[in-house]
């Protein structure tokens, strides 16, 4: 029995990651502030690259912390 692969949230909803949507971005961060891997989140490669860029923008604008400390 093969394990079913998670589907990309952004592709399924038809949206693109955005740095202003902090609630969605925080779903893809660990409690320590690291970005979760695509294999853990189920994102496709394209959306994972966009998401990473948007998380870094949100960190720069202080919408999301770099670390929890």
CHARMM internal coordinates of N, CA and C (Angstrom, degrees):
IC EDIT
DIST 1 N 1 CA 1.4457
DIST 1 CA 1 C 1.5312
ANGL 1 N 1 CA 1 C 108.72
DIST 1 C 2 N 1.3140
ANGL 1 CA 1 C 2 N 116.28
DIHE 1 N 1 CA 1 C 2 N 117.88
DIST 2 N 2 CA 1.4593
ANGL 1 C 2 N 2 CA 121.16
DIHE 1 CA 1 C 2 N 2 CA -177.45
DIST 2 CA 2 C 1.5229
ANGL 2 N 2 CA 2 C 110.79
DIHE 1 C 2 N 2 CA 2 C -80.85
DIST 2 C 3 N 1.3299
ANGL 2 CA 2 C 3 N 114.58
DIHE 2 N 2 CA 2 C 3 N 144.11
DIST 3 N 3 CA 1.4572
ANGL 2 C 3 N 3 CA 120.68
DIHE 2 CA 2 C 3 N 3 CA 178.25
DIST 3 CA 3 C 1.5299
ANGL 3 N 3 CA 3 C 108.70
DIHE 2 C 3 N 3 CA 3 C -76.15
DIST 3 C 4 N 1.3229
ANGL 3 CA 3 C 4 N 116.65
DIHE 3 N 3 CA 3 C 4 N 129.99
DIST 4 N 4 CA 1.4543
ANGL 3 C 4 N 4 CA 120.14
DIHE 3 CA 3 C 4 N 4 CA -177.73
DIST 4 CA 4 C 1.5282
ANGL 4 N 4 CA 4 C 109.62
DIHE 3 C 4 N 4 CA 4 C -77.07
DIST 4 C 5 N 1.3126
ANGL 4 CA 4 C 5 N 115.80
DIHE 4 N 4 CA 4 C 5 N 133.73
DIST 5 N 5 CA 1.4497
ANGL 4 C 5 N 5 CA 121.68
DIHE 4 CA 4 C 5 N 5 CA -178.24
DIST 5 CA 5 C 1.5186
ANGL 5 N 5 CA 5 C 110.63
DIHE 4 C 5 N 5 CA 5 C -78.25
DIST 5 C 6 N 1.3324
ANGL 5 CA 5 C 6 N 116.27
DIHE 5 N 5 CA 5 C 6 N 142.45
DIST 6 N 6 CA 1.4613
ANGL 5 C 6 N 6 CA 120.71
DIHE 5 CA 5 C 6 N 6 CA 176.82
DIST 6 CA 6 C 1.5175
ANGL 6 N 6 CA 6 C 109.14
DIHE 5 C 6 N 6 CA 6 C -68.20
DIST 6 C 7 N 1.3126
ANGL 6 CA 6 C 7 N 115.61
DIHE 6 N 6 CA 6 C 7 N 150.86
DIST 7 N 7 CA 1.4575
ANGL 6 C 7 N 7 CA 120.28
DIHE 6 CA 6 C 7 N 7 CA 179.69
DIST 7 CA 7 C 1.5215
ANGL 7 N 7 CA 7 C 109.85
DIHE 6 C 7 N 7 CA 7 C -98.92
DIST 7 C 8 N 1.3056
ANGL 7 CA 7 C 8 N 116.79
DIHE 7 N 7 CA 7 C 8 N 146.46
DIST 8 N 8 CA 1.4563
ANGL 7 C 8 N 8 CA 122.38
DIHE 7 CA 7 C 8 N 8 CA -179.06
DIST 8 CA 8 C 1.5306
ANGL 8 N 8 CA 8 C 109.78
DIHE 7 C 8 N 8 CA 8 C -63.93
DIST 8 C 9 N 1.3138
ANGL 8 CA 8 C 9 N 117.05
DIHE 8 N 8 CA 8 C 9 N 123.37
DIST 9 N 9 CA 1.4575
ANGL 8 C 9 N 9 CA 122.90
DIHE 8 CA 8 C 9 N 9 CA -178.81
DIST 9 CA 9 C 1.5242
ANGL 9 N 9 CA 9 C 111.44
DIHE 8 C 9 N 9 CA 9 C -60.87
DIST 9 C 10 N 1.3256
ANGL 9 CA 9 C 10 N 116.97
DIHE 9 N 9 CA 9 C 10 N -44.00
DIST 10 N 10 CA 1.4621
ANGL 9 C 10 N 10 CA 121.44
DIHE 9 CA 9 C 10 N 10 CA -174.94
DIST 10 CA 10 C 1.5270
ANGL 10 N 10 CA 10 C 112.00
DIHE 9 C 10 N 10 CA 10 C -72.28
DIST 10 C 11 N 1.3165
ANGL 10 CA 10 C 11 N 117.72
DIHE 10 N 10 CA 10 C 11 N -39.17
DIST 11 N 11 CA 1.4586
ANGL 10 C 11 N 11 CA 121.12
DIHE 10 CA 10 C 11 N 11 CA 177.84
DIST 11 CA 11 C 1.5257
ANGL 11 N 11 CA 11 C 110.18
DIHE 10 C 11 N 11 CA 11 C -67.75
DIST 11 C 12 N 1.3286
ANGL 11 CA 11 C 12 N 115.97
DIHE 11 N 11 CA 11 C 12 N -40.39
DIST 12 N 12 CA 1.4602
ANGL 11 C 12 N 12 CA 120.50
DIHE 11 CA 11 C 12 N 12 CA -178.61
DIST 12 CA 12 C 1.5304
ANGL 12 N 12 CA 12 C 111.07
DIHE 11 C 12 N 12 CA 12 C -64.51
DIST 12 C 13 N 1.3517
ANGL 12 CA 12 C 13 N 116.71
DIHE 12 N 12 CA 12 C 13 N -41.36
DIST 13 N 13 CA 1.4626
ANGL 12 C 13 N 13 CA 121.13
DIHE 12 CA 12 C 13 N 13 CA -179.74
DIST 13 CA 13 C 1.5261
ANGL 13 N 13 CA 13 C 112.79
DIHE 12 C 13 N 13 CA 13 C -81.99
DIST 13 C 14 N 1.3356
ANGL 13 CA 13 C 14 N 117.05
DIHE 13 N 13 CA 13 C 14 N -17.55
DIST 14 N 14 CA 1.4614
ANGL 13 C 14 N 14 CA 120.67
DIHE 13 CA 13 C 14 N 14 CA -179.78
DIST 14 CA 14 C 1.5134
ANGL 14 N 14 CA 14 C 113.18
DIHE 13 C 14 N 14 CA 14 C 77.43
DIST 14 C 15 N 1.3377
ANGL 14 CA 14 C 15 N 116.44
DIHE 14 N 14 CA 14 C 15 N 29.11
DIST 15 N 15 CA 1.4642
ANGL 14 C 15 N 15 CA 120.86
DIHE 14 CA 14 C 15 N 15 CA 179.22
DIST 15 CA 15 C 1.5227
ANGL 15 N 15 CA 15 C 109.17
DIHE 14 C 15 N 15 CA 15 C -121.19
DIST 15 C 16 N 1.3319
ANGL 15 CA 15 C 16 N 115.84
DIHE 15 N 15 CA 15 C 16 N 170.33
DIST 16 N 16 CA 1.4610
ANGL 15 C 16 N 16 CA 121.41
DIHE 15 CA 15 C 16 N 16 CA 175.38
DIST 16 CA 16 C 1.5235
ANGL 16 N 16 CA 16 C 107.86
DIHE 15 C 16 N 16 CA 16 C -114.92
DIST 16 C 17 N 1.3389
ANGL 16 CA 16 C 17 N 117.46
DIHE 16 N 16 CA 16 C 17 N 148.22
DIST 17 N 17 CA 1.4644
ANGL 16 C 17 N 17 CA 119.96
DIHE 16 CA 16 C 17 N 17 CA 176.69
DIST 17 CA 17 C 1.5251
ANGL 17 N 17 CA 17 C 110.76
DIHE 16 C 17 N 17 CA 17 C -60.80
DIST 17 C 18 N 1.3318
ANGL 17 CA 17 C 18 N 116.38
DIHE 17 N 17 CA 17 C 18 N 142.99
DIST 18 N 18 CA 1.4528
ANGL 17 C 18 N 18 CA 121.23
DIHE 17 CA 17 C 18 N 18 CA -178.63
DIST 18 CA 18 C 1.5218
ANGL 18 N 18 CA 18 C 109.22
DIHE 17 C 18 N 18 CA 18 C -135.54
DIST 18 C 19 N 1.3218
ANGL 18 CA 18 C 19 N 117.08
DIHE 18 N 18 CA 18 C 19 N 137.21
DIST 19 N 19 CA 1.4568
ANGL 18 C 19 N 19 CA 120.87
DIHE 18 CA 18 C 19 N 19 CA -176.83
DIST 19 CA 19 C 1.5242
ANGL 19 N 19 CA 19 C 112.88
DIHE 18 C 19 N 19 CA 19 C -67.43
DIST 19 C 20 N 1.3289
ANGL 19 CA 19 C 20 N 118.06
DIHE 19 N 19 CA 19 C 20 N -21.02
DIST 20 N 20 CA 1.4670
ANGL 19 C 20 N 20 CA 121.09
DIHE 19 CA 19 C 20 N 20 CA -179.42
DIST 20 CA 20 C 1.5254
ANGL 20 N 20 CA 20 C 112.86
DIHE 19 C 20 N 20 CA 20 C -80.16
DIST 20 C 21 N 1.3199
ANGL 20 CA 20 C 21 N 117.08
DIHE 20 N 20 CA 20 C 21 N -16.02
DIST 21 N 21 CA 1.4634
ANGL 20 C 21 N 21 CA 121.65
DIHE 20 CA 20 C 21 N 21 CA 179.80
DIST 21 CA 21 C 1.5261
ANGL 21 N 21 CA 21 C 108.94
DIHE 20 C 21 N 21 CA 21 C -90.91
DIST 21 C 22 N 1.3281
ANGL 21 CA 21 C 22 N 115.71
DIHE 21 N 21 CA 21 C 22 N 79.31
DIST 22 N 22 CA 1.4596
ANGL 21 C 22 N 22 CA 122.34
DIHE 21 CA 21 C 22 N 22 CA -172.71
DIST 22 CA 22 C 1.5227
ANGL 22 N 22 CA 22 C 111.68
DIHE 21 C 22 N 22 CA 22 C -65.69
DIST 22 C 23 N 1.3106
ANGL 22 CA 22 C 23 N 118.29
DIHE 22 N 22 CA 22 C 23 N -36.39
DIST 23 N 23 CA 1.4698
ANGL 22 C 23 N 23 CA 120.82
DIHE 22 CA 22 C 23 N 23 CA -178.70
DIST 23 CA 23 C 1.5264
ANGL 23 N 23 CA 23 C 111.27
DIHE 22 C 23 N 23 CA 23 C -62.03
DIST 23 C 24 N 1.3173
ANGL 23 CA 23 C 24 N 116.97
DIHE 23 N 23 CA 23 C 24 N -41.59
DIST 24 N 24 CA 1.4619
ANGL 23 C 24 N 24 CA 120.58
DIHE 23 CA 23 C 24 N 24 CA 178.79
DIST 24 CA 24 C 1.5230
ANGL 24 N 24 CA 24 C 110.78
DIHE 23 C 24 N 24 CA 24 C -70.75
DIST 24 C 25 N 1.3126
ANGL 24 CA 24 C 25 N 117.00
DIHE 24 N 24 CA 24 C 25 N -40.69
DIST 25 N 25 CA 1.4677
ANGL 24 C 25 N 25 CA 120.93
DIHE 24 CA 24 C 25 N 25 CA -179.10
DIST 25 CA 25 C 1.5251
ANGL 25 N 25 CA 25 C 110.82
DIHE 24 C 25 N 25 CA 25 C -62.43
DIST 25 C 26 N 1.3159
ANGL 25 CA 25 C 26 N 117.78
DIHE 25 N 25 CA 25 C 26 N -39.74
DIST 26 N 26 CA 1.4601
ANGL 25 C 26 N 26 CA 120.21
DIHE 25 CA 25 C 26 N 26 CA -176.56
DIST 26 CA 26 C 1.5247
ANGL 26 N 26 CA 26 C 112.67
DIHE 25 C 26 N 26 CA 26 C -67.34
DIST 26 C 27 N 1.3219
ANGL 26 CA 26 C 27 N 118.18
DIHE 26 N 26 CA 26 C 27 N -19.92
DIST 27 N 27 CA 1.4665
ANGL 26 C 27 N 27 CA 120.98
DIHE 26 CA 26 C 27 N 27 CA 174.80
DIST 27 CA 27 C 1.5240
ANGL 27 N 27 CA 27 C 111.45
DIHE 26 C 27 N 27 CA 27 C -64.55
DIST 27 C 28 N 1.3220
ANGL 27 CA 27 C 28 N 116.70
DIHE 27 N 27 CA 27 C 28 N -24.23
DIST 28 N 28 CA 1.4573
ANGL 27 C 28 N 28 CA 122.00
DIHE 27 CA 27 C 28 N 28 CA -175.51
DIST 28 CA 28 C 1.5237
ANGL 28 N 28 CA 28 C 112.64
DIHE 27 C 28 N 28 CA 28 C -102.39
DIST 28 C 29 N 1.3363
ANGL 28 CA 28 C 29 N 117.33
DIHE 28 N 28 CA 28 C 29 N 15.82
DIST 29 N 29 CA 1.4565
ANGL 28 C 29 N 29 CA 122.71
DIHE 28 CA 28 C 29 N 29 CA 175.87
DIST 29 CA 29 C 1.5206
ANGL 29 N 29 CA 29 C 109.70
DIHE 28 C 29 N 29 CA 29 C -116.06
DIST 29 C 30 N 1.3233
ANGL 29 CA 29 C 30 N 116.02
DIHE 29 N 29 CA 29 C 30 N 145.07
DIST 30 N 30 CA 1.4614
ANGL 29 C 30 N 30 CA 120.35
DIHE 29 CA 29 C 30 N 30 CA 174.84
DIST 30 CA 30 C 1.5255
ANGL 30 N 30 CA 30 C 108.02
DIHE 29 C 30 N 30 CA 30 C -76.56
DIST 30 C 31 N 1.3355
ANGL 30 CA 30 C 31 N 117.48
DIHE 30 N 30 CA 30 C 31 N 168.23
DIST 31 N 31 CA 1.4742
ANGL 30 C 31 N 31 CA 119.21
DIHE 30 CA 30 C 31 N 31 CA 176.52
DIST 31 CA 31 C 1.5307
ANGL 31 N 31 CA 31 C 113.34
DIHE 30 C 31 N 31 CA 31 C -60.04
DIST 31 C 32 N 1.3376
ANGL 31 CA 31 C 32 N 117.75
DIHE 31 N 31 CA 31 C 32 N -19.23
DIST 32 N 32 CA 1.4615
ANGL 31 C 32 N 32 CA 121.60
DIHE 31 CA 31 C 32 N 32 CA 179.10
DIST 32 CA 32 C 1.5181
ANGL 32 N 32 CA 32 C 112.06
DIHE 31 C 32 N 32 CA 32 C -93.11
DIST 32 C 33 N 1.3277
ANGL 32 CA 32 C 33 N 118.49
DIHE 32 N 32 CA 32 C 33 N -0.79
DIST 33 N 33 CA 1.4545
ANGL 32 C 33 N 33 CA 121.63
DIHE 32 CA 32 C 33 N 33 CA 176.66
DIST 33 CA 33 C 1.5145
ANGL 33 N 33 CA 33 C 115.13
DIHE 32 C 33 N 33 CA 33 C 95.20
DIST 33 C 34 N 1.3313
ANGL 33 CA 33 C 34 N 118.23
DIHE 33 N 33 CA 33 C 34 N 4.88
DIST 34 N 34 CA 1.4636
ANGL 33 C 34 N 34 CA 120.56
DIHE 33 CA 33 C 34 N 34 CA 178.28
DIST 34 CA 34 C 1.5292
ANGL 34 N 34 CA 34 C 110.12
DIHE 33 C 34 N 34 CA 34 C -82.84
DIST 34 C 35 N 1.3142
ANGL 34 CA 34 C 35 N 116.08
DIHE 34 N 34 CA 34 C 35 N 153.81
DIST 35 N 35 CA 1.4625
ANGL 34 C 35 N 35 CA 121.69
DIHE 34 CA 34 C 35 N 35 CA 177.58
DIST 35 CA 35 C 1.5244
ANGL 35 N 35 CA 35 C 108.25
DIHE 34 C 35 N 35 CA 35 C -80.23
DIST 35 C 36 N 1.3339
ANGL 35 CA 35 C 36 N 116.54
DIHE 35 N 35 CA 35 C 36 N 130.39
DIST 36 N 36 CA 1.4649
ANGL 35 C 36 N 36 CA 120.73
DIHE 35 CA 35 C 36 N 36 CA 179.35
DIST 36 CA 36 C 1.5230
ANGL 36 N 36 CA 36 C 110.11
DIHE 35 C 36 N 36 CA 36 C -72.20
DIST 36 C 37 N 1.3279
ANGL 36 CA 36 C 37 N 115.91
DIHE 36 N 36 CA 36 C 37 N 151.85
DIST 37 N 37 CA 1.4590
ANGL 36 C 37 N 37 CA 121.39
DIHE 36 CA 36 C 37 N 37 CA 179.88
DIST 37 CA 37 C 1.5213
ANGL 37 N 37 CA 37 C 110.70
DIHE 36 C 37 N 37 CA 37 C -73.35
DIST 37 C 38 N 1.3286
ANGL 37 CA 37 C 38 N 116.05
DIHE 37 N 37 CA 37 C 38 N 156.76
DIST 38 N 38 CA 1.4654
ANGL 37 C 38 N 38 CA 121.48
DIHE 37 CA 37 C 38 N 38 CA 178.88
DIST 38 CA 38 C 1.5196
ANGL 38 N 38 CA 38 C 111.17
DIHE 37 C 38 N 38 CA 38 C -63.98
DIST 38 C 39 N 1.3319
ANGL 38 CA 38 C 39 N 116.08
DIHE 38 N 38 CA 38 C 39 N -33.48
DIST 39 N 39 CA 1.4642
ANGL 38 C 39 N 39 CA 118.41
DIHE 38 CA 38 C 39 N 39 CA -179.07
DIST 39 CA 39 C 1.5263
ANGL 39 N 39 CA 39 C 110.94
DIHE 38 C 39 N 39 CA 39 C -69.14
DIST 39 C 40 N 1.3302
ANGL 39 CA 39 C 40 N 118.34
DIHE 39 N 39 CA 39 C 40 N -26.56
DIST 40 N 40 CA 1.4666
ANGL 39 C 40 N 40 CA 121.70
DIHE 39 CA 39 C 40 N 40 CA 177.00
DIST 40 CA 40 C 1.5251
ANGL 40 N 40 CA 40 C 111.80
DIHE 39 C 40 N 40 CA 40 C -80.64
DIST 40 C 41 N 1.3257
ANGL 40 CA 40 C 41 N 116.88
DIHE 40 N 40 CA 40 C 41 N -35.66
DIST 41 N 41 CA 1.4607
ANGL 40 C 41 N 41 CA 121.11
DIHE 40 CA 40 C 41 N 41 CA -175.57
DIST 41 CA 41 C 1.5208
ANGL 41 N 41 CA 41 C 112.99
DIHE 40 C 41 N 41 CA 41 C -90.95
DIST 41 C 42 N 1.3353
ANGL 41 CA 41 C 42 N 117.62
DIHE 41 N 41 CA 41 C 42 N -24.82
DIST 42 N 42 CA 1.4506
ANGL 41 C 42 N 42 CA 121.37
DIHE 41 CA 41 C 42 N 42 CA -178.75
DIST 42 CA 42 C 1.5180
ANGL 42 N 42 CA 42 C 113.47
DIHE 41 C 42 N 42 CA 42 C 87.77
DIST 42 C 43 N 1.3271
ANGL 42 CA 42 C 43 N 117.69
DIHE 42 N 42 CA 42 C 43 N 10.14
DIST 43 N 43 CA 1.4617
ANGL 42 C 43 N 43 CA 120.49
DIHE 42 CA 42 C 43 N 43 CA 179.50
DIST 43 CA 43 C 1.5206
ANGL 43 N 43 CA 43 C 111.04
DIHE 42 C 43 N 43 CA 43 C -72.93
DIST 43 C 44 N 1.3332
ANGL 43 CA 43 C 44 N 115.56
DIHE 43 N 43 CA 43 C 44 N 150.20
DIST 44 N 44 CA 1.4540
ANGL 43 C 44 N 44 CA 120.08
DIHE 43 CA 43 C 44 N 44 CA 172.55
DIST 44 CA 44 C 1.5357
ANGL 44 N 44 CA 44 C 107.68
DIHE 43 C 44 N 44 CA 44 C -76.22
DIST 44 C 45 N 1.3173
ANGL 44 CA 44 C 45 N 117.60
DIHE 44 N 44 CA 44 C 45 N 164.23
DIST 45 N 45 CA 1.4633
ANGL 44 C 45 N 45 CA 122.28
DIHE 44 CA 44 C 45 N 45 CA -175.14
DIST 45 CA 45 C 1.5251
ANGL 45 N 45 CA 45 C 111.77
DIHE 44 C 45 N 45 CA 45 C -60.71
DIST 45 C 46 N 1.3210
ANGL 45 CA 45 C 46 N 116.59
DIHE 45 N 45 CA 45 C 46 N -41.48
DIST 46 N 46 CA 1.4664
ANGL 45 C 46 N 46 CA 120.65
DIHE 45 CA 45 C 46 N 46 CA -178.35
DIST 46 CA 46 C 1.5261
ANGL 46 N 46 CA 46 C 110.72
DIHE 45 C 46 N 46 CA 46 C -63.52
DIST 46 C 47 N 1.3153
ANGL 46 CA 46 C 47 N 116.73
DIHE 46 N 46 CA 46 C 47 N -48.17
DIST 47 N 47 CA 1.4681
ANGL 46 C 47 N 47 CA 120.42
DIHE 46 CA 46 C 47 N 47 CA -178.86
DIST 47 CA 47 C 1.5209
ANGL 47 N 47 CA 47 C 111.41
DIHE 46 C 47 N 47 CA 47 C -68.44
DIST 47 C 48 N 1.3316
ANGL 47 CA 47 C 48 N 117.49
DIHE 47 N 47 CA 47 C 48 N -32.26
DIST 48 N 48 CA 1.4647
ANGL 47 C 48 N 48 CA 120.68
DIHE 47 CA 47 C 48 N 48 CA 178.58
DIST 48 CA 48 C 1.5263
ANGL 48 N 48 CA 48 C 110.14
DIHE 47 C 48 N 48 CA 48 C -65.83
DIST 48 C 49 N 1.3158
ANGL 48 CA 48 C 49 N 117.92
DIHE 48 N 48 CA 48 C 49 N -40.31
DIST 49 N 49 CA 1.4701
ANGL 48 C 49 N 49 CA 120.73
DIHE 48 CA 48 C 49 N 49 CA 177.50
DIST 49 CA 49 C 1.5150
ANGL 49 N 49 CA 49 C 110.94
DIHE 48 C 49 N 49 CA 49 C -64.62
DIST 49 C 50 N 1.3266
ANGL 49 CA 49 C 50 N 116.73
DIHE 49 N 49 CA 49 C 50 N -44.01
DIST 50 N 50 CA 1.4673
ANGL 49 C 50 N 50 CA 120.71
DIHE 49 CA 49 C 50 N 50 CA 178.77
DIST 50 CA 50 C 1.5284
ANGL 50 N 50 CA 50 C 110.02
DIHE 49 C 50 N 50 CA 50 C -63.96
DIST 50 C 51 N 1.3312
ANGL 50 CA 50 C 51 N 116.68
DIHE 50 N 50 CA 50 C 51 N -43.39
DIST 51 N 51 CA 1.4585
ANGL 50 C 51 N 51 CA 121.74
DIHE 50 CA 50 C 51 N 51 CA -179.99
DIST 51 CA 51 C 1.5238
ANGL 51 N 51 CA 51 C 111.09
DIHE 50 C 51 N 51 CA 51 C -60.74
DIST 51 C 52 N 1.3191
ANGL 51 CA 51 C 52 N 117.37
DIHE 51 N 51 CA 51 C 52 N -43.48
DIST 52 N 52 CA 1.4560
ANGL 51 C 52 N 52 CA 121.31
DIHE 51 CA 51 C 52 N 52 CA 178.91
DIST 52 CA 52 C 1.5180
ANGL 52 N 52 CA 52 C 110.88
DIHE 51 C 52 N 52 CA 52 C -60.43
DIST 52 C 53 N 1.3140
ANGL 52 CA 52 C 53 N 117.17
DIHE 52 N 52 CA 52 C 53 N -43.93
DIST 53 N 53 CA 1.4663
ANGL 52 C 53 N 53 CA 121.38
DIHE 52 CA 52 C 53 N 53 CA 178.81
DIST 53 CA 53 C 1.5236
ANGL 53 N 53 CA 53 C 111.02
DIHE 52 C 53 N 53 CA 53 C -62.98
DIST 53 C 54 N 1.3271
ANGL 53 CA 53 C 54 N 116.96
DIHE 53 N 53 CA 53 C 54 N -41.77
DIST 54 N 54 CA 1.4656
ANGL 53 C 54 N 54 CA 121.00
DIHE 53 CA 53 C 54 N 54 CA -178.84
DIST 54 CA 54 C 1.5332
ANGL 54 N 54 CA 54 C 111.35
DIHE 53 C 54 N 54 CA 54 C -69.68
DIST 54 C 55 N 1.3260
ANGL 54 CA 54 C 55 N 117.67
DIHE 54 N 54 CA 54 C 55 N -35.00
DIST 55 N 55 CA 1.4694
ANGL 54 C 55 N 55 CA 120.33
DIHE 54 CA 54 C 55 N 55 CA 176.21
DIST 55 CA 55 C 1.5206
ANGL 55 N 55 CA 55 C 109.83
DIHE 54 C 55 N 55 CA 55 C -64.66
DIST 55 C 56 N 1.3167
ANGL 55 CA 55 C 56 N 117.01
DIHE 55 N 55 CA 55 C 56 N -41.44
DIST 56 N 56 CA 1.4628
ANGL 55 C 56 N 56 CA 120.77
DIHE 55 CA 55 C 56 N 56 CA 179.39
DIST 56 CA 56 C 1.5288
ANGL 56 N 56 CA 56 C 110.76
DIHE 55 C 56 N 56 CA 56 C -65.78
DIST 56 C 57 N 1.3159
ANGL 56 CA 56 C 57 N 118.02
DIHE 56 N 56 CA 56 C 57 N -36.86
DIST 57 N 57 CA 1.4666
ANGL 56 C 57 N 57 CA 121.05
DIHE 56 CA 56 C 57 N 57 CA 175.51
DIST 57 CA 57 C 1.5213
ANGL 57 N 57 CA 57 C 110.86
DIHE 56 C 57 N 57 CA 57 C -64.86
DIST 57 C 58 N 1.3233
ANGL 57 CA 57 C 58 N 116.70
DIHE 57 N 57 CA 57 C 58 N -43.74
DIST 58 N 58 CA 1.4640
ANGL 57 C 58 N 58 CA 120.97
DIHE 57 CA 57 C 58 N 58 CA 179.77
DIST 58 CA 58 C 1.5254
ANGL 58 N 58 CA 58 C 110.89
DIHE 57 C 58 N 58 CA 58 C -64.02
DIST 58 C 59 N 1.3271
ANGL 58 CA 58 C 59 N 117.42
DIHE 58 N 58 CA 58 C 59 N -36.69
DIST 59 N 59 CA 1.4638
ANGL 58 C 59 N 59 CA 120.46
DIHE 58 CA 58 C 59 N 59 CA 176.42
DIST 59 CA 59 C 1.5196
ANGL 59 N 59 CA 59 C 110.81
DIHE 58 C 59 N 59 CA 59 C -65.21
DIST 59 C 60 N 1.3205
ANGL 59 CA 59 C 60 N 116.76
DIHE 59 N 59 CA 59 C 60 N -43.25
DIST 60 N 60 CA 1.4629
ANGL 59 C 60 N 60 CA 121.18
DIHE 59 CA 59 C 60 N 60 CA -179.35
DIST 60 CA 60 C 1.5226
ANGL 60 N 60 CA 60 C 111.18
DIHE 59 C 60 N 60 CA 60 C -61.67
DIST 60 C 61 N 1.3248
ANGL 60 CA 60 C 61 N 117.18
DIHE 60 N 60 CA 60 C 61 N -36.72
DIST 61 N 61 CA 1.4639
ANGL 60 C 61 N 61 CA 121.77
DIHE 60 CA 60 C 61 N 61 CA -179.87
DIST 61 CA 61 C 1.5342
ANGL 61 N 61 CA 61 C 112.38
DIHE 60 C 61 N 61 CA 61 C -87.54
DIST 61 C 62 N 1.3314
ANGL 61 CA 61 C 62 N 117.00
DIHE 61 N 61 CA 61 C 62 N 5.48
DIST 62 N 62 CA 1.4688
ANGL 61 C 62 N 62 CA 124.14
DIHE 61 CA 61 C 62 N 62 CA 177.58
DIST 62 CA 62 C 1.5240
ANGL 62 N 62 CA 62 C 112.69
DIHE 61 C 62 N 62 CA 62 C 64.65
DIST 62 C 63 N 1.3238
ANGL 62 CA 62 C 63 N 117.67
DIHE 62 N 62 CA 62 C 63 N 29.15
DIST 63 N 63 CA 1.4560
ANGL 62 C 63 N 63 CA 121.11
DIHE 62 CA 62 C 63 N 63 CA 173.76
DIST 63 CA 63 C 1.5205
ANGL 63 N 63 CA 63 C 110.23
DIHE 62 C 63 N 63 CA 63 C -83.95
DIST 63 C 64 N 1.3408
ANGL 63 CA 63 C 64 N 115.42
DIHE 63 N 63 CA 63 C 64 N -28.80
DIST 64 N 64 CA 1.4661
ANGL 63 C 64 N 64 CA 122.76
DIHE 63 CA 63 C 64 N 64 CA 179.65
DIST 64 CA 64 C 1.5314
ANGL 64 N 64 CA 64 C 106.06
DIHE 63 C 64 N 64 CA 64 C -131.36
DIST 64 C 65 N 1.3398
ANGL 64 CA 64 C 65 N 118.07
DIHE 64 N 64 CA 64 C 65 N 135.63
DIST 65 N 65 CA 1.4697
ANGL 64 C 65 N 65 CA 119.07
DIHE 64 CA 64 C 65 N 65 CA -179.45
DIST 65 CA 65 C 1.5321
ANGL 65 N 65 CA 65 C 112.43
DIHE 64 C 65 N 65 CA 65 C -73.61
DIST 65 C 66 N 1.3309
ANGL 65 CA 65 C 66 N 115.62
DIHE 65 N 65 CA 65 C 66 N 152.82
DIST 66 N 66 CA 1.4581
ANGL 65 C 66 N 66 CA 120.77
DIHE 65 CA 65 C 66 N 66 CA 175.22
DIST 66 CA 66 C 1.5253
ANGL 66 N 66 CA 66 C 110.05
DIHE 65 C 66 N 66 CA 66 C -70.18
DIST 66 C 67 N 1.3324
ANGL 66 CA 66 C 67 N 116.89
DIHE 66 N 66 CA 66 C 67 N -42.94
DIST 67 N 67 CA 1.4574
ANGL 66 C 67 N 67 CA 122.84
DIHE 66 CA 66 C 67 N 67 CA 178.14
DIST 67 CA 67 C 1.5239
ANGL 67 N 67 CA 67 C 108.86
DIHE 66 C 67 N 67 CA 67 C -136.76
DIST 67 C 68 N 1.3224
ANGL 67 CA 67 C 68 N 116.88
DIHE 67 N 67 CA 67 C 68 N 172.17
DIST 68 N 68 CA 1.4570
ANGL 67 C 68 N 68 CA 120.01
DIHE 67 CA 67 C 68 N 68 CA -179.43
DIST 68 CA 68 C 1.5184
ANGL 68 N 68 CA 68 C 112.60
DIHE 67 C 68 N 68 CA 68 C -85.41
DIST 68 C 69 N 1.3052
ANGL 68 CA 68 C 69 N 117.46
DIHE 68 N 68 CA 68 C 69 N -17.12
DIST 69 N 69 CA 1.4572
ANGL 68 C 69 N 69 CA 119.80
DIHE 68 CA 68 C 69 N 69 CA -179.98
DIST 69 CA 69 C 1.4877
ANGL 69 N 69 CA 69 C 112.45
DIHE 68 C 69 N 69 CA 69 C -81.85
END
COOR INIT
IC SEED 1 N 1 CA 1 C
IC BUILD
